[in-house]
Amino acid sequence: MKVIEILSNSEKSWEDATRKAVKQASKSVKNIKSAFVQSQSVVVNDDEVSEFRVNLKVTFEVK
């Protein structure tokens, strides 16, 4: 097993940012087994949340 770190963002939610990260990673990394959200943050503009960000640890099997 190997682990990589991925950063992702979304204007919708942390869940959407996580899904986008896994989908993008799966284009170049095969056999993804799990994703661990290491941290979450938001960007605030004009007193409103404008962006959700996640830092993921993605585990995949090396064959």
N, CA, C and O atoms as a Maestro MAE file, in Angstrom:
{
 s_m_m2io_version
 :::
 2.0.0
}

f_m_ct {
 s_m_title
 :::
 protein
 m_atom[252] {
  # First column is atom index #
  i_m_mmod_type
  r_m_x_coord
  r_m_y_coord
  r_m_z_coord
  i_m_residue_number
  s_m_chain_name
  s_m_pdb_residue_name
  s_m_pdb_atom_name
  i_m_atomic_number
  :::
  1 25 0.847 -1.180 0.000 1 A "MET " " N  " 7
  2 3 0.000 0.000 0.000 1 A "MET " " CA " 6
  3 2 0.890 1.240 0.000 1 A "MET " " C  " 6
  4 15 1.967 1.261 0.596 1 A "MET " " O  " 8
  5 25 0.408 2.264 -0.683 2 A "LYS " " N  " 7
  6 3 1.085 3.556 -0.703 2 A "LYS " " CA " 6
  7 2 0.080 4.627 -0.340 2 A "LYS " " C  " 6
  8 15 -1.126 4.442 -0.503 2 A "LYS " " O  " 8
  9 25 0.581 5.746 0.151 3 A "VAL " " N  " 7
  10 3 -0.270 6.870 0.536 3 A "VAL " " CA " 6
  11 2 0.256 8.132 -0.145 3 A "VAL " " C  " 6
  12 15 1.457 8.405 -0.135 3 A "VAL " " O  " 8
  13 25 -0.666 8.897 -0.736 4 A "ILE " " N  " 7
  14 3 -0.317 10.192 -1.301 4 A "ILE " " CA " 6
  15 2 -1.187 11.261 -0.655 4 A "ILE " " C  " 6
  16 15 -2.266 10.969 -0.140 4 A "ILE " " O  " 8
  17 25 -0.715 12.482 -0.688 5 A "GLU " " N  " 7
  18 3 -1.457 13.602 -0.130 5 A "GLU " " CA " 6
  19 2 -2.016 14.434 -1.277 5 A "GLU " " C  " 6
  20 15 -1.308 14.744 -2.235 5 A "GLU " " O  " 8
  21 25 -3.291 14.790 -1.171 6 A "ILE " " N  " 7
  22 3 -3.969 15.538 -2.222 6 A "ILE " " CA " 6
  23 2 -4.714 16.720 -1.609 6 A "ILE " " C  " 6
  24 15 -5.334 16.595 -0.553 6 A "ILE " " O  " 8
  25 25 -4.647 17.850 -2.270 7 A "LEU " " N  " 7
  26 3 -5.410 19.028 -1.874 7 A "LEU " " CA " 6
  27 2 -6.512 19.238 -2.898 7 A "LEU " " C  " 6
  28 15 -6.296 19.062 -4.097 7 A "LEU " " O  " 8
  29 25 -7.698 19.616 -2.423 8 A "SER " " N  " 7
  30 3 -8.812 19.841 -3.331 8 A "SER " " CA " 6
  31 2 -9.699 20.956 -2.789 8 A "SER " " C  " 6
  32 15 -9.661 21.281 -1.602 8 A "SER " " O  " 8
  33 25 -10.500 21.535 -3.687 9 A "ASN " " N  " 7
  34 3 -11.416 22.593 -3.264 9 A "ASN " " CA " 6
  35 2 -12.741 22.470 -3.991 9 A "ASN " " C  " 6
  36 15 -12.848 21.795 -5.015 9 A "ASN " " O  " 8
  37 25 -13.745 23.134 -3.443 10 A "SER " " N  " 7
  38 3 -15.079 23.137 -4.033 10 A "SER " " CA " 6
  39 2 -15.811 24.386 -3.566 10 A "SER " " C  " 6
  40 15 -15.573 24.878 -2.463 10 A "SER " " O  " 8
  41 25 -16.688 24.886 -4.397 11 A "GLU " " N  " 7
  42 3 -17.540 26.007 -3.992 11 A "GLU " " CA " 6
  43 2 -18.788 25.504 -3.266 11 A "GLU " " C  " 6
  44 15 -19.523 26.299 -2.681 11 A "GLU " " O  " 8
  45 25 -19.036 24.176 -3.299 12 A "LYS " " N  " 7
  46 3 -20.261 23.601 -2.721 12 A "LYS " " CA " 6
  47 2 -20.093 23.136 -1.283 12 A "LYS " " C  " 6
  48 15 -20.811 23.587 -0.391 12 A "LYS " " O  " 8
  49 25 -19.114 22.206 -1.054 13 A "SER " " N  " 7
  50 3 -19.000 21.586 0.271 13 A "SER " " CA " 6
  51 2 -17.672 20.843 0.402 13 A "SER " " C  " 6
  52 15 -16.945 20.643 -0.572 13 A "SER " " O  " 8
  53 25 -17.383 20.440 1.644 14 A "TRP " " N  " 7
  54 3 -16.187 19.613 1.876 14 A "TRP " " CA " 6
  55 2 -16.367 18.252 1.225 14 A "TRP " " C  " 6
  56 15 -15.416 17.688 0.684 14 A "TRP " " O  " 8
  57 25 -17.584 17.723 1.276 15 A "GLU " " N  " 7
  58 3 -17.851 16.422 0.649 15 A "GLU " " CA " 6
  59 2 -17.604 16.471 -0.853 15 A "GLU " " C  " 6
  60 15 -17.030 15.542 -1.422 15 A "GLU " " O  " 8
  61 25 -18.033 17.545 -1.491 16 A "ASP " " N  " 7
  62 3 -17.810 17.701 -2.931 16 A "ASP " " CA " 6
  63 2 -16.318 17.818 -3.240 16 A "ASP " " C  " 6
  64 15 -15.841 17.252 -4.224 16 A "ASP " " O  " 8
  65 25 -15.592 18.541 -2.412 17 A "ALA " " N  " 7
  66 3 -14.142 18.665 -2.602 17 A "ALA " " CA " 6
  67 2 -13.465 17.299 -2.477 17 A "ALA " " C  " 6
  68 15 -12.529 16.995 -3.216 17 A "ALA " " O  " 8
  69 25 -13.939 16.484 -1.542 18 A "THR " " N  " 7
  70 3 -13.384 15.141 -1.352 18 A "THR " " CA " 6
  71 2 -13.675 14.262 -2.566 18 A "THR " " C  " 6
  72 15 -12.790 13.562 -3.059 18 A "THR " " O  " 8
  73 25 -14.904 14.303 -3.040 19 A "ARG " " N  " 7
  74 3 -15.265 13.512 -4.230 19 A "ARG " " CA " 6
  75 2 -14.445 13.934 -5.450 19 A "ARG " " C  " 6
  76 15 -13.984 13.090 -6.218 19 A "ARG " " O  " 8
  77 25 -14.269 15.234 -5.620 20 A "LYS " " N  " 7
  78 3 -13.483 15.739 -6.751 20 A "LYS " " CA " 6
  79 2 -12.034 15.264 -6.668 20 A "LYS " " C  " 6
  80 15 -11.434 14.913 -7.683 20 A "LYS " " O  " 8
  81 25 -11.480 15.255 -5.469 21 A "ALA " " N  " 7
  82 3 -10.090 14.825 -5.287 21 A "ALA " " CA " 6
  83 2 -9.916 13.359 -5.647 21 A "ALA " " C  " 6
  84 15 -8.972 12.998 -6.351 21 A "ALA " " O  " 8
  85 25 -10.816 12.514 -5.171 22 A "VAL " " N  " 7
  86 3 -10.726 11.078 -5.454 22 A "VAL " " CA " 6
  87 2 -10.930 10.818 -6.947 22 A "VAL " " C  " 6
  88 15 -10.225 10.002 -7.540 22 A "VAL " " O  " 8
  89 25 -11.885 11.505 -7.542 23 A "LYS " " N  " 7
  90 3 -12.139 11.325 -8.979 23 A "LYS " " CA " 6
  91 2 -10.925 11.733 -9.807 23 A "LYS " " C  " 6
  92 15 -10.543 11.030 -10.741 23 A "LYS " " O  " 8
  93 25 -10.326 12.858 -9.467 24 A "GLN " " N  " 7
  94 3 -9.141 13.326 -10.199 24 A "GLN " " CA " 6
  95 2 -7.959 12.385 -9.981 24 A "GLN " " C  " 6
  96 15 -7.242 12.069 -10.930 24 A "GLN " " O  " 8
  97 25 -7.750 11.938 -8.751 25 A "ALA " " N  " 7
  98 3 -6.642 11.029 -8.449 25 A "ALA " " CA " 6
  99 2 -6.797 9.714 -9.188 25 A "ALA " " C  " 6
  100 15 -5.806 9.119 -9.611 25 A "ALA " " O  " 8
  101 25 -8.037 9.252 -9.349 26 A "SER " " N  " 7
  102 3 -8.275 7.958 -9.982 26 A "SER " " CA " 6
  103 2 -7.914 7.962 -11.472 26 A "SER " " C  " 6
  104 15 -7.823 6.900 -12.086 26 A "SER " " O  " 8
  105 25 -7.712 9.124 -12.045 27 A "LYS " " N  " 7
  106 3 -7.290 9.218 -13.446 27 A "LYS " " CA " 6
  107 2 -5.843 8.755 -13.629 27 A "LYS " " C  " 6
  108 15 -5.471 8.270 -14.698 27 A "LYS " " O  " 8
  109 25 -5.034 8.907 -12.583 28 A "SER " " N  " 7
  110 3 -3.629 8.513 -12.699 28 A "SER " " CA " 6
  111 2 -3.200 7.456 -11.683 28 A "SER " " C  " 6
  112 15 -2.153 6.831 -11.850 28 A "SER " " O  " 8
  113 25 -3.992 7.248 -10.639 29 A "VAL " " N  " 7
  114 3 -3.673 6.265 -9.606 29 A "VAL " " CA " 6
  115 2 -4.761 5.197 -9.615 29 A "VAL " " C  " 6
  116 15 -5.946 5.510 -9.507 29 A "VAL " " O  " 8
  117 25 -4.361 3.956 -9.744 30 A "LYS " " N  " 7
  118 3 -5.331 2.853 -9.762 30 A "LYS " " CA " 6
  119 2 -5.391 2.174 -8.397 30 A "LYS " " C  " 6
  120 15 -4.494 2.336 -7.569 30 A "LYS " " O  " 8
  121 25 -6.449 1.419 -8.178 31 A "ASN " " N  " 7
  122 3 -6.632 0.627 -6.957 31 A "ASN " " CA " 6
  123 2 -6.705 1.468 -5.686 31 A "ASN " " C  " 6
  124 15 -6.141 1.090 -4.659 31 A "ASN " " O  " 8
  125 25 -7.404 2.618 -5.749 32 A "ILE " " N  " 7
  126 3 -7.588 3.442 -4.549 32 A "ILE " " CA " 6
  127 2 -8.458 2.667 -3.573 32 A "ILE " " C  " 6
  128 15 -9.519 2.161 -3.939 32 A "ILE " " O  " 8
  129 25 -8.006 2.576 -2.332 33 A "LYS " " N  " 7
  130 3 -8.705 1.812 -1.297 33 A "LYS " " CA " 6
  131 2 -9.411 2.697 -0.275 33 A "LYS " " C  " 6
  132 15 -10.471 2.328 0.230 33 A "LYS " " O  " 8
  133 25 -8.833 3.867 0.039 34 A "SER " " N  " 7
  134 3 -9.457 4.731 1.038 34 A "SER " " CA " 6
  135 2 -8.928 6.150 0.917 34 A "SER " " C  " 6
  136 15 -7.898 6.406 0.294 34 A "SER " " O  " 8
  137 25 -9.673 7.068 1.539 35 A "ALA " " N  " 7
  138 3 -9.251 8.471 1.615 35 A "ALA " " CA " 6
  139 2 -9.541 8.965 3.026 35 A "ALA " " C  " 6
  140 15 -10.637 8.767 3.552 35 A "ALA " " O  " 8
  141 25 -8.570 9.595 3.620 36 A "PHE " " N  " 7
  142 3 -8.690 10.135 4.969 36 A "PHE " " CA " 6
  143 2 -8.592 11.655 4.888 36 A "PHE " " C  " 6
  144 15 -7.595 12.188 4.401 36 A "PHE " " O  " 8
  145 25 -9.623 12.353 5.362 37 A "VAL " " N  " 7
  146 3 -9.601 13.813 5.364 37 A "VAL " " CA " 6
  147 2 -8.742 14.254 6.546 37 A "VAL " " C  " 6
  148 15 -9.143 14.139 7.705 37 A "VAL " " O  " 8
  149 25 -7.563 14.755 6.228 38 A "GLN " " N  " 7
  150 3 -6.621 15.165 7.268 38 A "GLN " " CA " 6
  151 2 -6.994 16.527 7.845 38 A "GLN " " C  " 6
  152 15 -6.885 16.750 9.050 38 A "GLN " " O  " 8
  153 25 -7.437 17.437 6.971 39 A "SER " " N  " 7
  154 3 -7.850 18.752 7.461 39 A "SER " " CA " 6
  155 2 -8.862 19.373 6.514 39 A "SER " " C  " 6
  156 15 -8.951 19.017 5.339 39 A "SER " " O  " 8
  157 25 -9.616 20.306 7.059 40 A "GLN " " N  " 7
  158 3 -10.619 21.050 6.298 40 A "GLN " " CA " 6
  159 2 -10.436 22.533 6.601 40 A "GLN " " C  " 6
  160 15 -10.078 22.915 7.715 40 A "GLN " " O  " 8
  161 25 -10.688 23.360 5.588 41 A "SER " " N  " 7
  162 3 -10.649 24.803 5.804 41 A "SER " " CA " 6
  163 2 -11.584 25.471 4.813 41 A "SER " " C  " 6
  164 15 -12.050 24.840 3.864 41 A "SER " " O  " 8
  165 25 -11.853 26.735 5.032 42 A "VAL " " N  " 7
  166 3 -12.694 27.500 4.119 42 A "VAL " " CA " 6
  167 2 -12.009 28.821 3.788 42 A "VAL " " C  " 6
  168 15 -11.164 29.311 4.537 42 A "VAL " " O  " 8
  169 25 -12.395 29.380 2.649 43 A "VAL " " N  " 7
  170 3 -11.983 30.720 2.262 43 A "VAL " " CA " 6
  171 2 -13.197 31.611 2.462 43 A "VAL " " C  " 6
  172 15 -14.300 31.269 2.036 43 A "VAL " " O  " 8
  173 25 -13.000 32.742 3.105 44 A "VAL " " N  " 7
  174 3 -14.099 33.666 3.377 44 A "VAL " " CA " 6
  175 2 -13.852 34.959 2.607 44 A "VAL " " C  " 6
  176 15 -12.788 35.570 2.704 44 A "VAL " " O  " 8
  177 25 -14.866 35.359 1.838 45 A "ASN " " N  " 7
  178 3 -14.834 36.638 1.121 45 A "ASN " " CA " 6
  179 2 -16.104 37.399 1.445 45 A "ASN " " C  " 6
  180 15 -17.206 36.864 1.328 45 A "ASN " " O  " 8
  181 25 -15.947 38.648 1.851 46 A "ASP " " N  " 7
  182 3 -17.097 39.500 2.184 46 A "ASP " " CA " 6
  183 2 -18.030 38.829 3.187 46 A "ASP " " C  " 6
  184 15 -19.250 38.850 3.018 46 A "ASP " " O  " 8
  185 25 -17.462 38.240 4.218 47 A "ASP " " N  " 7
  186 3 -18.210 37.599 5.304 47 A "ASP " " CA " 6
  187 2 -19.011 36.371 4.864 47 A "ASP " " C  " 6
  188 15 -19.924 35.949 5.574 47 A "ASP " " O  " 8
  189 25 -18.687 35.798 3.717 48 A "GLU " " N  " 7
  190 3 -19.357 34.600 3.207 48 A "GLU " " CA " 6
  191 2 -18.328 33.537 2.865 48 A "GLU " " C  " 6
  192 15 -17.246 33.856 2.373 48 A "GLU " " O  " 8
  193 25 -18.653 32.280 3.120 49 A "VAL " " N  " 7
  194 3 -17.787 31.176 2.719 49 A "VAL " " CA " 6
  195 2 -17.841 31.070 1.200 49 A "VAL " " C  " 6
  196 15 -18.912 30.899 0.619 49 A "VAL " " O  " 8
  197 25 -16.677 31.174 0.561 50 A "SER " " N  " 7
  198 3 -16.643 31.131 -0.903 50 A "SER " " CA " 6
  199 2 -15.994 29.857 -1.433 50 A "SER " " C  " 6
  200 15 -16.145 29.517 -2.606 50 A "SER " " O  " 8
  201 25 -15.272 29.157 -0.564 51 A "GLU " " N  " 7
  202 3 -14.581 27.955 -1.029 51 A "GLU " " CA " 6
  203 2 -14.310 27.016 0.141 51 A "GLU " " C  " 6
  204 15 -13.890 27.444 1.216 51 A "GLU " " O  " 8
  205 25 -14.558 25.722 -0.090 52 A "PHE " " N  " 7
  206 3 -14.262 24.680 0.888 52 A "PHE " " CA " 6
  207 2 -13.005 23.959 0.423 52 A "PHE " " C  " 6
  208 15 -12.872 23.637 -0.758 52 A "PHE " " O  " 8
  209 25 -12.084 23.705 1.346 53 A "ARG " " N  " 7
  210 3 -10.832 23.037 0.995 53 A "ARG " " CA " 6
  211 2 -10.603 21.828 1.888 53 A "ARG " " C  " 6
  212 15 -10.908 21.853 3.080 53 A "ARG " " O  " 8
  213 25 -10.056 20.763 1.289 54 A "VAL " " N  " 7
  214 3 -9.705 19.566 2.050 54 A "VAL " " CA " 6
  215 2 -8.285 19.138 1.713 54 A "VAL " " C  " 6
  216 15 -7.797 19.335 0.600 54 A "VAL " " O  " 8
  217 25 -7.647 18.553 2.699 55 A "ASN " " N  " 7
  218 3 -6.337 17.938 2.537 55 A "ASN " " CA " 6
  219 2 -6.549 16.455 2.823 55 A "ASN " " C  " 6
  220 15 -6.889 16.077 3.944 55 A "ASN " " O  " 8
  221 25 -6.346 15.611 1.799 56 A "LEU " " N  " 7
  222 3 -6.634 14.180 1.912 56 A "LEU " " CA " 6
  223 2 -5.373 13.338 1.898 56 A "LEU " " C  " 6
  224 15 -4.371 13.698 1.280 56 A "LEU " " O  " 8
  225 25 -5.440 12.219 2.584 57 A "LYS " " N  " 7
  226 3 -4.458 11.149 2.452 57 A "LYS " " CA " 6
  227 2 -5.173 10.025 1.716 57 A "LYS " " C  " 6
  228 15 -6.143 9.466 2.228 57 A "LYS " " O  " 8
  229 25 -4.706 9.694 0.531 58 A "VAL " " N  " 7
  230 3 -5.327 8.665 -0.295 58 A "VAL " " CA " 6
  231 2 -4.437 7.431 -0.309 58 A "VAL " " C  " 6
  232 15 -3.254 7.498 -0.642 58 A "VAL " " O  " 8
  233 25 -5.039 6.298 0.064 59 A "THR " " N  " 7
  234 3 -4.308 5.031 0.115 59 A "THR " " CA " 6
  235 2 -4.687 4.191 -1.107 59 A "THR " " C  " 6
  236 15 -5.860 4.055 -1.455 59 A "THR " " O  " 8
  237 25 -3.656 3.634 -1.744 60 A "PHE " " N  " 7
  238 3 -3.907 2.781 -2.902 60 A "PHE " " CA " 6
  239 2 -2.965 1.600 -2.895 60 A "PHE " " C  " 6
  240 15 -1.889 1.639 -2.297 60 A "PHE " " O  " 8
  241 25 -3.394 0.543 -3.576 61 A "GLU " " N  " 7
  242 3 -2.627 -0.701 -3.614 61 A "GLU " " CA " 6
  243 2 -1.698 -0.688 -4.831 61 A "GLU " " C  " 6
  244 15 -2.109 -0.365 -5.946 61 A "GLU " " O  " 8
  245 25 -0.446 -1.046 -4.588 62 A "VAL " " N  " 7
  246 3 0.539 -1.155 -5.664 62 A "VAL " " CA " 6
  247 2 0.661 -2.635 -6.023 62 A "VAL " " C  " 6
  248 15 0.945 -3.476 -5.170 62 A "VAL " " O  " 8
  249 25 0.441 -2.931 -7.300 63 A "LYS " " N  " 7
  250 3 0.505 -4.336 -7.732 63 A "LYS " " CA " 6
  251 2 1.749 -4.589 -8.541 63 A "LYS " " C  " 6
  252 15 1.975 -5.713 -8.990 63 A "LYS " " O  " 8
  :::
 }
 m_bond[251] {
  # First column is bond index #
  i_m_from
  i_m_to
  i_m_order
  :::
  1 1 2 1
  2 2 3 1
  3 3 4 2
  4 3 5 1
  5 5 6 1
  6 6 7 1
  7 7 8 2
  8 7 9 1
  9 9 10 1
  10 10 11 1
  11 11 12 2
  12 11 13 1
  13 13 14 1
  14 14 15 1
  15 15 16 2
  16 15 17 1
  17 17 18 1
  18 18 19 1
  19 19 20 2
  20 19 21 1
  21 21 22 1
  22 22 23 1
  23 23 24 2
  24 23 25 1
  25 25 26 1
  26 26 27 1
  27 27 28 2
  28 27 29 1
  29 29 30 1
  30 30 31 1
  31 31 32 2
  32 31 33 1
  33 33 34 1
  34 34 35 1
  35 35 36 2
  36 35 37 1
  37 37 38 1
  38 38 39 1
  39 39 40 2
  40 39 41 1
  41 41 42 1
  42 42 43 1
  43 43 44 2
  44 43 45 1
  45 45 46 1
  46 46 47 1
  47 47 48 2
  48 47 49 1
  49 49 50 1
  50 50 51 1
  51 51 52 2
  52 51 53 1
  53 53 54 1
  54 54 55 1
  55 55 56 2
  56 55 57 1
  57 57 58 1
  58 58 59 1
  59 59 60 2
  60 59 61 1
  61 61 62 1
  62 62 63 1
  63 63 64 2
  64 63 65 1
  65 65 66 1
  66 66 67 1
  67 67 68 2
  68 67 69 1
  69 69 70 1
  70 70 71 1
  71 71 72 2
  72 71 73 1
  73 73 74 1
  74 74 75 1
  75 75 76 2
  76 75 77 1
  77 77 78 1
  78 78 79 1
  79 79 80 2
  80 79 81 1
  81 81 82 1
  82 82 83 1
  83 83 84 2
  84 83 85 1
  85 85 86 1
  86 86 87 1
  87 87 88 2
  88 87 89 1
  89 89 90 1
  90 90 91 1
  91 91 92 2
  92 91 93 1
  93 93 94 1
  94 94 95 1
  95 95 96 2
  96 95 97 1
  97 97 98 1
  98 98 99 1
  99 99 100 2
  100 99 101 1
  101 101 102 1
  102 102 103 1
  103 103 104 2
  104 103 105 1
  105 105 106 1
  106 106 107 1
  107 107 108 2
  108 107 109 1
  109 109 110 1
  110 110 111 1
  111 111 112 2
  112 111 113 1
  113 113 114 1
  114 114 115 1
  115 115 116 2
  116 115 117 1
  117 117 118 1
  118 118 119 1
  119 119 120 2
  120 119 121 1
  121 121 122 1
  122 122 123 1
  123 123 124 2
  124 123 125 1
  125 125 126 1
  126 126 127 1
  127 127 128 2
  128 127 129 1
  129 129 130 1
  130 130 131 1
  131 131 132 2
  132 131 133 1
  133 133 134 1
  134 134 135 1
  135 135 136 2
  136 135 137 1
  137 137 138 1
  138 138 139 1
  139 139 140 2
  140 139 141 1
  141 141 142 1
  142 142 143 1
  143 143 144 2
  144 143 145 1
  145 145 146 1
  146 146 147 1
  147 147 148 2
  148 147 149 1
  149 149 150 1
  150 150 151 1
  151 151 152 2
  152 151 153 1
  153 153 154 1
  154 154 155 1
  155 155 156 2
  156 155 157 1
  157 157 158 1
  158 158 159 1
  159 159 160 2
  160 159 161 1
  161 161 162 1
  162 162 163 1
  163 163 164 2
  164 163 165 1
  165 165 166 1
  166 166 167 1
  167 167 168 2
  168 167 169 1
  169 169 170 1
  170 170 171 1
  171 171 172 2
  172 171 173 1
  173 173 174 1
  174 174 175 1
  175 175 176 2
  176 175 177 1
  177 177 178 1
  178 178 179 1
  179 179 180 2
  180 179 181 1
  181 181 182 1
  182 182 183 1
  183 183 184 2
  184 183 185 1
  185 185 186 1
  186 186 187 1
  187 187 188 2
  188 187 189 1
  189 189 190 1
  190 190 191 1
  191 191 192 2
  192 191 193 1
  193 193 194 1
  194 194 195 1
  195 195 196 2
  196 195 197 1
  197 197 198 1
  198 198 199 1
  199 199 200 2
  200 199 201 1
  201 201 202 1
  202 202 203 1
  203 203 204 2
  204 203 205 1
  205 205 206 1
  206 206 207 1
  207 207 208 2
  208 207 209 1
  209 209 210 1
  210 210 211 1
  211 211 212 2
  212 211 213 1
  213 213 214 1
  214 214 215 1
  215 215 216 2
  216 215 217 1
  217 217 218 1
  218 218 219 1
  219 219 220 2
  220 219 221 1
  221 221 222 1
  222 222 223 1
  223 223 224 2
  224 223 225 1
  225 225 226 1
  226 226 227 1
  227 227 228 2
  228 227 229 1
  229 229 230 1
  230 230 231 1
  231 231 232 2
  232 231 233 1
  233 233 234 1
  234 234 235 1
  235 235 236 2
  236 235 237 1
  237 237 238 1
  238 238 239 1
  239 239 240 2
  240 239 241 1
  241 241 242 1
  242 242 243 1
  243 243 244 2
  244 243 245 1
  245 245 246 1
  246 246 247 1
  247 247 248 2
  248 247 249 1
  249 249 250 1
  250 250 251 1
  251 251 252 2
  :::
 }
}
